[in-house]
Amino acid sequence: MQSLSATSAAGVLLDLSGVLILLLSFACLGSKLFNRYLAYYGAQSVVLSFAAGVAAYAFGSVELWILAVATLAIKGIGIPVSARRLLIQRLELKRDAALSTGLSTSLIAGGALTAFAYLVTRPQLLPHGLVAAAVVPLSTAVILLGGLSMVVRRHTVAQLIGWLIVENGVFLGA
């Protein structure tokens, strides 16, 4: 069993995974095309399953390995593929129905929410050297960005993907 400190290999991989998940949340927020929106969500879920695999390796937990594989199969592959088939191939949707705000306004609000997440969680109050000092603010920011994605999207399916992004943020924090 490895240590899960911020300087360990597993800790660095978890921190990088959290940052990548946050960046993919911004990509979802800034995307107008359903195809890309679903691809970014699927990539975010694949990175999340990788993070679960890193945690499973660090803790030597079979349950976490099962969770990592299930996340990859269901959230990383199953949901994006089935949603793409339904929305893009059957319903022939190419663009998001509409955003309630402009794209730049959404991205600026997302940046403000990310800064707010870092201020609220106050990583300096968490014990130094722990992965949680970086992952907790990142997961909080992903939760807030997923909520913002739900608010600024007018299409129901896009709002549902926003809810799944919130779920990814909760999963990352856990």
C-alpha positions as CSV (number, residue, x, y, z in Angstrom):
1,M,0.0,0.0,0.0
2,Q,1.4,3.4,-1.0
3,S,1.2,6.7,0.8
4,L,-1.3,9.1,-0.6
5,S,0.6,12.3,0.2
6,A,0.7,15.2,-2.2
7,T,4.3,14.3,-3.1
8,S,3.7,10.6,-3.8
9,A,3.2,9.4,-7.4
10,A,-0.4,8.6,-6.7
11,G,-1.0,12.0,-5.1
12,V,0.5,13.8,-8.0
13,L,-1.6,11.7,-10.4
14,L,-4.8,12.5,-8.4
15,D,-4.0,16.2,-8.4
16,L,-3.4,16.2,-12.1
17,S,-6.6,14.2,-12.7
18,G,-8.5,16.8,-10.6
19,V,-7.1,19.7,-12.7
20,L,-7.9,17.9,-15.9
21,I,-11.5,17.2,-14.7
22,L,-11.9,21.0,-13.9
23,L,-10.6,21.9,-17.4
24,L,-13.0,19.5,-19.0
25,S,-15.8,21.1,-17.0
26,F,-14.8,24.5,-18.5
27,A,-14.8,22.8,-21.9
28,C,-18.3,21.6,-21.4
29,L,-19.4,25.0,-20.2
30,G,-17.9,26.6,-23.3
31,S,-19.2,24.1,-25.8
32,K,-22.2,24.8,-28.0
33,L,-22.2,21.5,-30.0
34,F,-23.9,18.5,-28.4
35,N,-21.3,16.2,-29.9
36,R,-18.4,18.0,-28.2
37,Y,-20.4,18.5,-25.0
38,L,-20.9,14.8,-24.8
39,A,-17.3,14.1,-25.7
40,Y,-16.0,16.4,-23.0
41,Y,-18.3,14.8,-20.4
42,G,-17.1,11.3,-21.5
43,A,-13.5,12.4,-21.3
44,Q,-14.1,13.8,-17.9
45,S,-15.6,10.5,-16.8
46,V,-12.7,8.6,-18.2
47,V,-10.3,10.8,-16.2
48,L,-12.5,10.3,-13.1
49,S,-12.3,6.5,-13.6
50,F,-8.5,6.8,-13.9
51,A,-8.4,8.8,-10.6
52,A,-10.5,6.0,-9.0
53,G,-8.0,3.5,-10.3
54,V,-5.1,5.5,-8.9
55,A,-6.8,5.6,-5.5
56,A,-7.5,1.8,-5.8
57,Y,-3.9,1.2,-6.4
58,A,-2.7,3.4,-3.6
59,F,-5.1,1.9,-1.1
60,G,-5.0,-1.7,-2.4
61,S,-8.8,-1.8,-2.5
62,V,-10.7,-4.2,-4.7
63,E,-13.9,-2.2,-4.2
64,L,-12.3,0.9,-5.7
65,W,-11.1,-1.1,-8.7
66,I,-14.6,-2.2,-9.3
67,L,-15.8,1.3,-9.0
68,A,-13.2,2.5,-11.4
69,V,-14.2,-0.1,-14.0
70,A,-17.9,0.6,-13.5
71,T,-17.3,4.3,-13.9
72,L,-15.4,3.8,-17.1
73,A,-18.0,1.5,-18.6
74,I,-21.1,3.4,-17.6
75,K,-20.1,7.1,-17.4
76,G,-17.1,7.1,-19.7
77,I,-18.5,5.0,-22.5
78,G,-22.1,4.0,-22.0
79,I,-23.8,7.4,-21.3
80,P,-21.9,9.4,-24.0
81,V,-22.4,6.7,-26.7
82,S,-26.1,6.2,-26.0
83,A,-26.8,9.9,-25.7
84,R,-24.9,10.5,-29.0
85,R,-27.0,7.8,-30.7
86,L,-30.2,9.2,-29.4
87,L,-29.6,12.9,-29.8
88,I,-27.3,13.2,-32.8
89,Q,-28.2,10.2,-34.9
90,R,-31.9,9.8,-34.2
91,L,-33.1,13.4,-33.4
92,E,-30.5,15.0,-35.6
93,L,-29.5,17.6,-33.1
94,K,-26.3,19.4,-33.9
95,R,-26.3,22.5,-31.7
96,D,-27.5,23.2,-28.2
97,A,-31.0,24.7,-28.3
98,A,-29.9,27.9,-26.6
99,L,-27.8,29.4,-23.8
100,S,-29.6,31.7,-21.4
101,T,-26.4,33.8,-21.2
102,G,-23.6,34.5,-23.7
103,L,-20.7,32.1,-23.9
104,S,-18.2,34.6,-22.6
105,T,-20.5,35.5,-19.7
106,S,-20.8,31.8,-18.8
107,L,-17.0,31.3,-18.9
108,I,-16.4,34.4,-16.8
109,A,-19.1,33.2,-14.3
110,G,-17.3,29.8,-14.3
111,G,-14.0,31.5,-13.4
112,A,-15.6,33.4,-10.6
113,L,-17.2,30.3,-9.2
114,T,-13.9,28.5,-9.4
115,A,-12.2,31.3,-7.4
116,F,-15.2,31.2,-5.0
117,A,-14.7,27.5,-4.5
118,Y,-11.0,28.0,-3.6
119,L,-11.9,30.8,-1.2
120,V,-14.7,28.8,0.5
121,T,-12.8,25.5,0.9
122,R,-9.6,27.3,2.0
123,P,-7.0,24.7,1.1
124,Q,-4.5,26.4,3.5
125,L,-6.7,25.2,6.4
126,L,-6.4,21.5,5.3
127,P,-3.3,19.7,6.5
128,H,-0.4,20.4,4.2
129,G,1.0,17.5,2.2
130,L,-2.4,15.8,1.8
131,V,-4.0,15.3,-1.6
132,A,-7.2,16.6,-0.1
133,A,-5.7,20.1,0.1
134,A,-5.9,20.2,-3.8
135,V,-8.7,17.8,-4.5
136,V,-11.4,19.4,-2.3
137,P,-11.3,22.8,-3.9
138,L,-11.1,21.2,-7.4
139,S,-14.2,19.0,-6.7
140,T,-16.1,22.0,-5.2
141,A,-15.3,24.0,-8.4
142,V,-16.5,21.1,-10.6
143,I,-19.7,20.9,-8.6
144,L,-20.3,24.6,-9.1
145,L,-19.4,24.5,-12.8
146,G,-21.8,21.6,-13.3
147,G,-24.6,23.6,-11.6
148,L,-23.8,26.6,-13.8
149,S,-24.0,24.3,-16.9
150,M,-27.5,23.3,-15.8
151,V,-28.5,26.9,-15.3
152,V,-27.2,28.4,-18.6
153,R,-28.4,25.5,-20.8
154,R,-32.0,25.6,-22.1
155,H,-32.1,22.1,-23.6
156,T,-33.2,19.4,-21.1
157,V,-30.6,16.9,-22.1
158,A,-27.8,19.5,-21.8
159,Q,-29.1,20.2,-18.3
160,L,-29.0,16.5,-17.5
161,I,-25.3,16.3,-18.6
162,G,-24.7,19.3,-16.3
163,W,-26.2,17.3,-13.5
164,L,-23.8,14.4,-14.4
165,I,-20.9,16.9,-14.2
166,V,-22.1,17.8,-10.7
167,E,-22.1,14.1,-9.9
168,N,-18.5,13.8,-11.2
169,G,-17.5,16.6,-8.9
170,V,-19.0,14.8,-5.9
171,F,-17.3,11.6,-7.0
172,L,-14.0,13.3,-7.3
173,G,-14.3,14.8,-3.8
174,A,-15.3,11.4,-2.3
